[in-house]
């Protein structure tokens, strides 16, 4: 029912009209009442009519309804993430990969929610449910439960090959297939839980964060020279680094159909057997795999003679051959001075402790009363050798284990050889890149280490509380997808000249909120107007500004 003004000649009448359907189902209108001529409903007569209608509706005439503010939900940051996610094609790709008629919930929407949560407010799966109540997520999953989140993770693993292929299909256009420099590195991720399960990934190993033994799993990431993560692998926490390299590279080369690959990897992956296996790999185009690998510090002594014969000139770069491969060596005077000074300090400290031990043994033999546990030559040898080993000076400071009395010596030849290697970076490569480009490519590997820091700080991949191996892998995949979004954001912000981290940008955009207000019987919704800075950030991210409603 509604009011209308009906004109008849020169006069206008106020009528109440009701819509209805006739016997044939057609919409018709009928006049319920004619309230009078409009020109005669002046001088307060119309106000009296309105007051009567308000009383009939249960409202107090003359009193405006008080607005009730129902909610203010975070919107700007999740809107930007959703636009970015969609523009990369990840939304459609995951929807196709996880489509199933047997599930009564949208698994792709739940995965998207968990990825956005990692970038906004990293939480446990129960925490994700609480977080969803505080944001206005575009295309939000309906009435999600904890069980559904876990089942969405299981769906990821059930369709892992399809999911990873779908993600690769969306990232592939971002790669330079003619020459791709890829970086590979590993990190360790702490994990909680006791007991064991079949195929358990949780194993005790040397943790890179704590420097001690911890229960963990190992995460390997492959990244392009532009800083885009393109693949990851999850391994048991006690796996050897070398064993992870070949499977990861083989998978990435095949999945992205890269024509030529230059692998850049850090220390710990270099062994003659491993190099031969790397060199045996071929790209889909039949090209051999190229690499730039750093020599582990523990093997530097093998290169002492080669390095001693090099002339570094003013550029601090030299090149030689090692076992049929190129050896590129970079020298830094300042770093060399630091290494030399630190080593001499360590040597002086250890030798001073050795002399103290020797005096104590002499005093014990002379019958002097000593405080503390009585020592002997054998115990002194063991203690001294432990100090030398911890300082990494076993080649230079040596205890004479064959002597009857505790004694030690310094090998000046070994010390000179070590000092000649101070400030040196040794790189083995089979590329034809110039030495300065080889060095630049290796130094870019530091960027992937920053990616690991993002995983552990902003995205908070650790600690992990899942027990089942497939759930651990699903958690790692969700965090990897979050890292992809983070890196794409960083690339776009840098290209636009914005000196803000993705995390800082999301916090700024989070102040755009969706508000709900109840006014009488009506509920109104809208967002607060973005500031000029926020509009600039949306533009820098390559996403449109959010609509007002």
C-alpha positions in Angstrom: 0.0 0.0 0.0 1.2 3.4 -0.9 0.1 7.1 -1.3 -0.2 8.8 -4.7 -1.5 12.1 -6.0 -4.2 11.7 -8.7 -4.9 14.7 -10.9 -8.4 15.3 -12.2 -8.6 18.4 -14.4 -7.1 21.3 -12.4 -7.5 19.5 -9.0 -5.2 17.0 -7.3 -6.3 14.3 -4.8 -4.3 12.3 -2.2 -5.2 8.6 -2.5 -4.2 5.4 -0.7 -3.6 2.8 -3.3 -3.0 -1.0 -3.0 -1.4 -3.3 -5.5 -3.0 -6.7 -6.2 -3.2 -9.4 -8.8 -6.4 -10.2 -10.7 -7.8 -13.6 -11.6 -5.4 -13.8 -14.5 -2.4 -13.0 -12.3 -1.8 -9.6 -13.7 -0.7 -6.8 -11.4 -3.5 -4.2 -10.8 -4.0 -1.2 -8.5 -7.1 -0.3 -6.6 -8.0 2.9 -4.6 -8.4 2.0 -0.9 -9.4 5.6 0.1 -9.4 9.1 -1.2 -8.0 11.4 1.6 -9.1 14.7 0.0 -8.0 17.4 -2.2 -4.3 18.3 -1.8 -5.0 22.0 -1.7 -7.4 21.5 1.2 -5.0 19.4 3.3 -2.9 22.4 4.3 -2.8 24.3 7.6 -1.8 21.3 9.6 -4.5 18.9 8.3 -1.9 16.8 6.6 0.3 16.7 9.7 -2.7 15.4 11.7 -3.1 12.7 9.1 0.6 11.7 9.4 0.4 11.7 13.2 -2.5 9.3 13.0 -0.7 6.9 10.7 2.4 7.0 13.0 0.2 6.0 16.0 -1.2 3.2 13.9 2.3 2.0 13.2 3.3 2.1 17.0 5.4 5.3 16.8 5.1 8.4 19.0 4.0 11.3 16.8 6.5 14.1 16.6 9.4 12.0 17.8 12.3 11.0 15.5 13.6 7.4 15.8 17.0 7.3 17.5 19.8 5.7 15.2 21.3 2.5 16.5 24.9 1.7 15.4 25.0 -2.1 15.0 28.5 -2.9 13.8 31.7 -1.5 12.4 33.6 -4.2 10.5 37.0 -4.0 9.0 36.7 -3.8 5.2 39.4 -1.9 3.3 42.3 -4.4 3.9 40.3 -7.5 3.0 38.7 -5.8 0.1 42.2 -5.0 -1.3 43.3 -8.6 -0.8 40.2 -9.9 -2.5 40.7 -7.7 -5.5 44.3 -8.7 -5.7 43.4 -12.4 -5.3 40.8 -12.2 -8.0 43.1 -10.2 -10.4 45.7 -12.9 -10.2 43.1 -15.5 -11.1 43.6 -17.4 -7.9 39.9 -17.2 -7.0 38.7 -18.8 -10.1 41.6 -21.3 -10.2 41.0 -22.6 -6.7 37.2 -22.7 -7.2 37.7 -25.0 -10.2 40.3 -27.1 -8.5 38.2 -27.6 -5.3 34.8 -27.9 -6.9 32.8 -30.8 -5.5 29.1 -31.7 -5.4 29.6 -33.8 -2.2 30.6 -30.9 0.0 27.9 -28.7 1.5 30.3 -25.7 1.9 32.5 -23.6 -0.3 36.1 -24.9 0.3 37.7 -22.3 -2.0 36.1 -19.5 0.0 37.3 -21.0 3.3 40.9 -21.3 1.9 40.7 -17.7 0.7 39.6 -16.6 4.2 42.5 -18.5 5.8 45.0 -16.9 3.4 43.7 -13.4 4.1 43.7 -14.1 7.8 47.5 -14.9 7.6 48.1 -11.5 6.1 45.8 -9.6 8.3 45.7 -11.1 11.8 47.4 -14.6 11.8 45.4 -16.9 14.0 44.7 -20.6 14.7 41.8 -22.1 12.9 39.5 -21.3 15.8 40.9 -17.8 15.7 40.0 -17.5 12.0 36.3 -18.0 13.0 36.6 -15.2 15.5 38.4 -13.0 13.0 35.6 -13.5 10.4 33.2 -11.9 12.8 35.2 -8.7 12.8 35.6 -8.2 9.1 33.3 -7.6 6.1 34.9 -10.1 3.8 33.7 -9.9 0.1 32.0 -13.2 -0.8 32.5 -14.3 2.8 31.9 -18.0 3.5 28.5 -18.6 5.1 28.4 -19.8 8.8 31.8 -21.4 8.7 32.7 -23.9 11.4 36.0 -25.2 12.7 35.3 -28.6 11.2 34.7 -27.0 7.8 38.0 -25.2 8.0 39.8 -28.5 8.6 37.9 -30.2 5.9 38.9 -27.4 3.5 42.5 -28.0 4.4 41.9 -31.7 3.7 40.4 -30.8 0.3 43.6 -28.9 -0.6 45.6 -32.0 0.0 43.2 -34.3 -1.7 43.5 -32.1 -4.8 47.1 -31.0 -4.2 48.4 -31.7 -7.8 45.4 -29.9 -9.3 45.6 -27.0 -6.9 49.4 -26.5 -7.5 49.0 -26.8 -11.2 46.1 -24.2 -11.1 48.2 -21.8 -9.1 51.2 -22.3 -11.4 49.0 -21.5 -14.4 48.1 -18.1 -12.9 51.7 -17.3 -11.9 53.3 -18.6 -15.2 52.5 -15.4 -17.2 54.5 -13.4 -14.6 57.7 -15.3 -15.4 60.3 -14.6 -18.1 60.4 -18.1 -19.7 63.3 -17.3 -22.0 65.7 -16.9 -19.0 64.6 -17.4 -15.5 66.9 -16.9 -12.5 65.5 -18.9 -9.7 66.6 -18.9 -6.1 66.3 -21.9 -3.7 66.7 -21.9 0.1 65.4 -23.8 3.1 64.2 -22.8 6.5 63.0 -24.7 9.6 59.6 -24.3 11.1 59.0 -25.2 14.8 56.1 -27.5 15.5 54.4 -28.6 18.7 53.0 -32.0 19.7 54.0 -35.3 21.2 53.9 -38.8 20.0 54.2 -39.9 16.4 51.9 -40.7 13.5 52.3 -42.5 10.2 54.4 -40.5 7.8 55.2 -37.9 10.5 56.9 -34.8 9.3 57.6 -33.7 12.9 61.2 -34.6 13.5 64.0 -33.3 15.7 66.7 -31.3 13.9 68.9 -28.3 14.1 66.6 -25.3 14.2 67.8 -22.2 12.3 65.9 -19.8 14.7 67.0 -21.2 18.0 70.4 -22.6 17.0 69.5 -25.8 19.0 67.6 -29.0 18.5 63.8 -28.6 18.1 60.9 -30.5 16.7 60.2 -29.1 13.3 59.6 -29.5 9.6 61.7 -28.1 6.8 60.3 -25.7 4.2 62.0 -25.2 0.8 61.0 -22.2 -1.4 61.8 -21.4 -5.0 61.6 -17.8 -5.9 62.2 -15.8 -9.1 64.7 -13.0 -9.5 61.8 -10.6 -9.2 61.0 -11.9 -5.7 58.0 -13.9 -6.7 57.6 -17.3 -4.9 56.6 -19.9 -7.4 57.0 -23.3 -5.6 57.5 -24.8 -2.2 58.1 -28.2 -0.7 57.6 -29.6 2.8 60.1 -32.1 4.2 60.6 -33.9 7.5 62.5 -31.9 10.1 65.7 -34.0 10.0 66.1 -34.1 6.2 69.5 -33.2 4.7 69.5 -30.0 2.7 71.1 -31.5 -0.4 68.4 -34.1 -0.6 65.7 -31.4 -1.1 67.3 -29.6 -4.0 66.8 -31.8 -7.0 63.1 -32.7 -6.4 62.3 -29.0 -5.9 64.1 -27.9 -9.1 62.7 -30.8 -11.2 59.2 -29.9 -10.1 59.5 -26.2 -10.8 61.2 -26.6 -14.2 58.5 -29.1 -15.4 55.5 -27.1 -13.9 56.5 -23.7 -15.3 58.0 -25.1 -18.6 61.0 -22.7 -18.2 63.3 -22.8 -21.2 66.4 -21.8 -19.4 67.1 -21.9 -15.7 69.9 -20.4 -13.6 69.7 -21.9 -10.1 71.1 -19.7 -7.3 71.5 -21.5 -3.9 73.3 -20.9 -0.6 76.0 -22.8 1.2 75.3 -26.4 2.3 74.1 -27.6 -1.2 77.5 -28.0 -2.7 79.1 -31.5 -3.1 80.6 -33.0 -6.2 77.9 -35.7 -6.4 75.2 -33.1 -6.1 76.7 -30.9 -8.7 76.8 -33.8 -11.2 73.2 -34.5 -10.5 72.2 -30.9 -10.9 74.1 -30.7 -14.2 72.3 -33.8 -15.4 68.9 -32.0 -15.2 67.4 -30.7 -18.4 64.6 -28.1 -19.0 61.6 -29.1 -21.1 63.4 -27.3 -24.0 66.4 -29.7 -23.6 68.7 -27.0 -22.1 71.0 -28.0 -19.3 70.3 -26.5 -15.9 72.7 -23.7 -15.0 73.6 -22.8 -11.4 75.4 -20.4 -9.1 76.2 -22.1 -5.8 78.1 -20.8 -2.8 81.0 -22.9 -1.4 80.4 -23.8 2.3 82.9 -22.1 4.6 83.9 -25.6 5.9 85.4 -26.3 2.5 87.3 -23.1 2.0 90.6 -24.7 2.8 90.3 -26.9 -0.3 90.5 -23.7 -2.4 93.4 -22.0 -0.5 96.0 -22.6 -3.2 93.7 -21.5 -6.0 92.7 -18.3 -4.2 96.3 -17.5 -3.3 97.2 -17.3 -7.0 94.4 -14.9 -7.9 94.8 -11.3 -8.6 91.7 -9.4 -7.4 92.7 -6.0 -8.7 90.7 -2.9 -7.8 87.3 -4.6 -8.5 87.8 -7.2 -5.9 86.8 -10.0 -8.3 88.8 -12.9 -9.8 88.0 -16.1 -11.6 89.6 -19.5 -11.9 88.7 -23.1 -12.7 87.9 -25.8 -10.3 87.2 -29.4 -11.4 86.1 -28.2 -14.8 83.9 -25.5 -13.5 84.2 -21.8 -13.1 85.2 -20.5 -9.6 84.3 -16.8 -9.1 85.8 -15.2 -6.0 84.9 -11.8 -4.5 87.1 -10.1 -2.0 86.0 -7.4 0.5 88.9 -5.6 2.4 86.7 -4.4 5.3 85.1 -7.8 5.8 88.6 -9.4 5.6 89.9 -7.1 8.4 86.9 -8.0 10.6 87.4 -11.8 10.0 91.1 -11.6 10.8 90.6 -9.5 13.9 87.9 -11.8 15.3 90.0 -14.9 14.6 93.0 -13.4 16.4 90.9 -12.5 19.4 89.5 -16.0 19.6 93.0 -17.5 19.3 94.4 -15.3 22.1 91.4 -16.1 24.3 91.8 -19.9 23.8 95.6 -19.8 24.2 95.2 -17.8 27.4 92.8 -20.5 28.7 95.3 -23.2 27.7 98.1 -21.5 29.6 95.8 -21.2 32.7 95.1 -24.9 32.5 98.8 -25.7 32.1 99.7 -23.6 35.2 96.9 -25.3 37.2 98.3 -28.7 36.3 101.8 -27.6 37.3 100.5 -26.3 40.6 98.7 -29.6 41.3 101.9 -31.5 40.6 103.8 -29.2 43.0 101.3 -30.1 45.8 99.7 -26.7 46.0 96.2 -26.6 47.4 93.7 -25.7 44.7 90.0 -24.8 44.8 87.5 -26.7 42.7 87.7 -30.1 41.0 91.1 -31.6 40.6 92.2 -31.8 37.0 94.5 -34.0 35.0 96.2 -33.8 31.7 93.6 -36.0 29.9 90.7 -33.8 31.2 92.6 -30.6 30.2 93.1 -32.0 26.6 89.4 -32.8 26.3 88.3 -29.3 27.6 90.9 -27.5 25.5 89.9 -29.4 22.3 86.3 -28.6 22.9 87.1 -24.9 23.1 89.1 -25.0 19.9 86.3 -26.9 18.0 83.6 -24.5 19.1 85.7 -21.6 17.8 86.3 -23.4 14.5 90.1 -23.2 14.9 90.9 -26.9 14.8 93.3 -26.4 11.8 95.2 -23.6 13.6 95.4 -24.3 17.3 96.2 -27.9 18.2 96.6 -29.8 21.4 99.5 -32.3 21.4 97.6 -35.5 22.4 100.7 -37.6 22.1 102.7 -35.6 24.7 102.9 -36.8 28.2 102.1 -33.4 29.6 99.3 -31.0 28.5 100.6 -28.8 25.7 99.3 -27.1 22.5 100.7 -25.1 19.6 99.7 -22.7 16.9 100.1 -23.7 13.2 101.3 -20.4 11.6 101.1 -21.9 8.1 97.4 -22.8 8.6 96.8 -19.3 10.1 98.3 -17.6 7.1 96.2 -19.8 4.7 93.0 -18.9 6.7 93.8 -15.2 6.6 94.3 -15.3 2.8 90.7 -16.5 2.6 89.3 -13.8 4.9 86.7 -11.6 3.3 86.3 -14.0 0.4 83.1 -15.3 -1.1 83.5 -18.4 -3.3 81.0 -19.2 -6.0 80.9 -22.2 -8.3 79.0 -21.7 -11.6 78.6 -23.3 -15.0 77.1 -20.1 -16.5 78.8 -17.7 -19.0 77.7 -14.7 -17.0 80.4 -12.1 -16.2 81.9 -12.4 -12.7 80.2 -9.2 -11.5 76.8 -10.5 -12.7 77.4 -13.9 -11.0 78.1 -12.0 -7.7 75.1 -9.8 -8.2 72.8 -12.8 -8.8 74.1 -14.5 -5.7 73.7 -11.4 -3.5 70.0 -11.3 -4.7 69.5 -14.6 -2.8 69.3 -12.5 0.4 65.8 -11.5 -0.8 64.5 -15.0 -0.4 65.8 -14.9 3.2 63.6 -11.8 3.7 60.7 -13.8 2.4 61.4 -16.4 5.1 61.4 -13.6 7.7 58.0 -12.5 6.4 56.7 -16.1 6.7 57.8 -16.2 10.3 56.9 -12.7 11.4 54.1 -11.1 9.4 52.4 -14.4 8.3 53.4 -16.3 11.4 53.8 -19.8 9.9 55.2 -21.0 13.2 54.7 -22.5 15.6 52.4 -25.2 14.1 50.0 -27.2 16.2 48.8 -29.6 13.6 49.6 -33.3 14.1 48.7 -35.0 10.8 51.2 -34.7 8.0 48.6 -33.6 5.4 47.3 -30.9 7.7 50.9 -29.6 8.2 51.3 -29.6 4.4 48.0 -27.7 4.0 49.1 -25.1 6.6 52.3 -24.6 4.7 50.5 -24.2 1.4 48.1 -21.6 2.9 51.1 -19.7 4.2 52.8 -20.0 0.8 49.8 -18.5 -0.9 49.8 -15.6 1.6 53.5 -15.1 0.8 52.7 -14.9 -2.9 50.1 -12.1 -2.2 52.6 -10.3 0.1 55.3 -10.4 -2.6 53.0 -9.2 -5.4 51.9 -6.4 -3.2 55.5 -5.5 -2.5 56.3 -5.5 -6.2 53.4 -3.2 -7.1 54.1 -0.8 -4.2 57.8 -0.5 -5.2 56.8 0.0 -8.9 54.5 2.8 -7.7 57.2 4.4 -5.6 55.4 3.7 -2.3 57.8 3.4 0.6 55.5 1.2 2.7 55.6 -2.5 3.5 52.5 -4.6 2.5 51.8 -5.1 6.2 51.8 -1.4 6.9 49.6 -0.8 3.9 47.0 -3.3 5.0 46.9 -1.7 8.5 46.2 1.7 6.8 43.5 0.3 4.6 41.9 -1.6 7.6 40.6 1.8 8.9 38.1 1.7 6.1 35.1 0.0 7.8 31.7 -1.1 6.8 29.1 0.4 9.2 25.5 -0.7 9.9 23.0 1.6 11.4 19.3 0.9 12.3 17.0 3.9 11.9 13.5 3.0 12.9 12.6 -0.2 11.1 15.3 0.4 8.4 18.8 -0.9 8.5 21.4 1.1 6.5 24.9 0.0 5.5 27.9 1.8 4.0 31.6 2.4 4.3 33.4 5.5 5.5 34.9 7.5 2.7 38.6 6.5 1.9 41.2 9.2 2.6 43.4 10.6 -0.2 46.3 8.4 1.1 44.1 5.3 1.0 42.9 6.0 -2.6 46.6 6.4 -3.6 47.4 3.0 -2.0 44.5 1.3 -3.9 45.9 2.8 -7.1 49.4 1.6 -6.3 48.2 -1.9 -5.7 46.4 -1.9 -9.0 43.0 -2.3 -7.5 40.0 -0.1 -7.8 38.7 1.8 -4.8 35.8 0.1 -2.9 32.2 1.1 -3.7 30.4 3.2 -1.1 27.7 0.6 -0.6 
